[in-house]
Amino acid sequence: MLVAGKMFDTMIDVSSLSLSITLILSGLIFCSLLPQLLTLVRRVRQKDIFGGNSLLKLHLPNHYEAYFLVESGGRIIYSNPMVKEMFGLNGKKANLEFLASTIQPSESFFALCSQEGKARFNLGKRLIEGKSYLIPHDSTEAMLVSFRKIELRDYNQQSPMGSHSEKFTSGKILDTPDPEQVNLFGVDLQNVYKNNEPMLSTRELEKRVQQRTHQLQMEHQRTETLLRIMTELSSSLDFERILQSTLEVINDVIGASHATCMVLQPGNNKLRHLATVGYSNPPPPGGMPSALNMKQGLVGWIMSNRQAVLIDDVLEDERWIQLPNTWYHHRSAIGAPIIIGDQLLGVLLLYYPEVGHFSEEQLDLIQAAANQMAIAIKNAQLFHLTREQKDELSSLLRDQRVETSRSRSILEAIADGVLVTDQRGEITLFNHSAESMLELKRAEVIGRSIDHFSGLFGGFASAWMDTIKTWMDEPISFNPLNTFSEQVSLDNGSVLSVHLAPVMNNDEFYGTVSVFRDISHLVEVDRLKSEFVATVSHELRTPMTSIKGYVDILLMGVAGDLTEQQLRFLSVVQDNTQRLTILVNDLLDLSRIEAGQINLTLQPLDLHDLVEEVMGEIESLPVTDDKSMRLTVNIPIDLPRITGDPERVRQILVNLLVNAYNYTQSEGQIKIQATSVGEEIQVDIQDNGIGIPPKEQNHIFDRFYRGDNNLVIATAGTGLGLSIVNKLINMHNGRIWVQSSGIQGEGSIFSFTLPIYDFSQHALTMSEDYAENLNR
Amino acid sequence: MRKILIAEDERDILDLIMFTLQFGGYDVVPTSNGVDALDMVHKEQPDLILLDVRMPRMSGYEVCKQIKAKDDTRDIPVVFLSAKGQEAEVTTGYEMGAVDYILKPFAPDQLLERLDNILSNQEV
């Protein structure tokens, strides 16, 4: 490709006739040019044709070329007008001696005229290059000698002055002509001389050859150029560099002095010069903004008409906007829109400082080049877009990965055990703490179904595993607020506090997460606390036994008569001893309930009987004041039996009734009523006492809480009663609550529920329990 | 006169019980630990035995167990009088063969009443 390109360059840029002839003779490119040359040689004597040189001019731009034909005797038989101009003949006829006198070194000049070769000369201040070629002529030969000016640029690039007699054969560009072709040429030339016939009919032929040659040349130029452009455009992904080198190729091929490729910026529709040729500096990366917008000037016209344009003289064209302060002076212009599909991407424009430089034929080439550039630009933009999206995606992915690994690290690092299952029940996360608490290696657990672990942690853990399975099997069945929160005792003796929750996202079940903590030491602490309380209670009871016993005996009068005052004082001691006893009993009760040391013996209970017993118990309590109280019981005769531990339900009723009694003034009323509500029995104990202010209602079930009321303070109480009641009711799966306005005399209603005994569920054990209950 | 053997390590409480029972018309045999109590049971053959649970040298449970293991003392009713009031403790007391389990602190008149009841039931 490169070699072809070079040859191509030669065709259009190097304007030496001999060079062209050589190329033609060598048959490398255009065989069709051979007849043209034959014609040319035939007309050597018809100087008007040479002088008119319309044929040659087409291929050899006249500003570039001077040539003459010299016979072997040294007589110049033809010279073109450029010879006069170049050598400053001032109307004189060209002869070798004079020409030799104007250039240096003249020996080389003579050599060039007598044998084929190539040499450089100084002509005044100029540097010129001469080439000669031998053409057979009669019995002798004629030498065609041509000259061209060498631009500084060329000079610098080519070999230095010394090699002025180098042979044509040495260059890559010019090959040795085929001797046969040369002979044919010579024969032809001789024939011309001999016959000396005017060949009028050849004029037409010449014209057609000329057209055809030109067409072919253009076609070739076009193909070659496009091939080069495509090669350039596809050679690399560095888009702006490609565009620059492509533009250089186009500029080169078209023979322009300046070229620019302006591209619309995606997004803001501003034009930027992405590549330029011939201007002082190449555009910086990212291009240079255009002084014109996409609607102005020649650029604007091309963009809005979407059409290639050729302008012989921009100064005569109304579309041209001459920018101020420019050092270059464009005259000819040729340009095309860069379009792909119906998307306008930019404009390709080339200039030349002389009028009429570009030809119509080049318009097609420019448009084709612009189309290629459009593809490249579009590709680059797509590539850019893709890369941006890729970067964005990868950074998103990276962020997400960082976030995920961070979350995972946190889960791994926390001291609580974490166990995560997916929607199929497979364990996906099992952190370090979980490993040590459950005494299982992560590797044995990850990826396995929770089914494998049902029995592994002991019976108590099965509720935990079962809950995971239930949720997994029926993700719809649970309320997202559902959680599992229990203490689980493992076979190894440790106790875990497990919190299990479903992982939900918009009603979609992702799995479950269990967070658990080893609370063995807490349980141990709790146990020690209970033990301590039990011990302390026991130790308190011993001295209290003495106090109470001796005071009772004194009060009984067994140890002798007492005065009124002594009796009263001893009564105070007795009351407070009683109070202390209750406190110790309550404390012990509470600590045992909290430690889970109380096991309920659940059985069907008749609330009627129970209330009756309790009433009797209350009536038998020592009455220290002479308060009268009316007690109403309203329990339907067909009320279902409740499920409860008789001792504990009795304790609940006693506590609530004693409270009602204590916190109601004389002549009060206490009502007990029971109703069946759903699967529960609700018991309401209403009094018309002092009531409980709403702000205190939240605290009355707290340990040691006592209301801020004179009557409360005056009453012997521990502040533990309701706390115990609350816990006992919870143990029965019931609830307790209070309603009170807090206004004196309106009293309060304490309500609690206990489950109705389900005979079908307890059918097997019922008879035994019931029988036992009856036996007591 | 009916004879009641008492085992109680707290001196004050032993005196209180003695006073109460004597006031109630009983002959009292006081001991202050389980081993002595077991000795005295064989020697004295009381009508009722009142045992504290927590005592030096031998617990009340053990004393009761041994009394119930011997033919000559098996039929003597045993009553526990203890500050240990937890269900399990009370249950253990009954399991050892006691007829009653009275919690400390106790009311002297109620103690007398319960022991009277036991002894009168015994007669029937």
Boltz contact constraints between the chains, C-beta under 6 A:
constraints:
  - contact:
      token1: [A, 538]
      token2: [B, 83]
      max_distance: 6.0
  - contact:
      token1: [A, 541]
      token2: [B, 83]
      max_distance: 6.0
  - contact:
      token1: [A, 541]
      token2: [B, 104]
      max_distance: 6.0
  - contact:
      token1: [A, 542]
      token2: [B, 10]
      max_distance: 6.0
  - contact:
      token1: [A, 542]
      token2: [B, 83]
      max_distance: 6.0
  - contact:
      token1: [A, 544]
      token2: [B, 105]
      max_distance: 6.0
  - contact:
      token1: [A, 545]
      token2: [B, 13]
      max_distance: 6.0
  - contact:
      token1: [A, 545]
      token2: [B, 104]
      max_distance: 6.0
  - contact:
      token1: [A, 545]
      token2: [B, 105]
      max_distance: 6.0
  - contact:
      token1: [A, 546]
      token2: [B, 12]
      max_distance: 6.0
  - contact:
      token1: [A, 546]
      token2: [B, 13]
      max_distance: 6.0
  - contact:
      token1: [A, 548]
      token2: [B, 105]
      max_distance: 6.0
  - contact:
      token1: [A, 549]
      token2: [B, 16]
      max_distance: 6.0
  - contact:
      token1: [A, 549]
      token2: [B, 108]
      max_distance: 6.0
  - contact:
      token1: [A, 552]
      token2: [B, 107]
      max_distance: 6.0
  - contact:
      token1: [A, 552]
      token2: [B, 108]
      max_distance: 6.0
  - contact:
      token1: [A, 553]
      token2: [B, 108]
      max_distance: 6.0
  - contact:
      token1: [A, 558]
      token2: [B, 23]
      max_distance: 6.0
  - contact:
      token1: [A, 581]
      token2: [B, 105]
      max_distance: 6.0
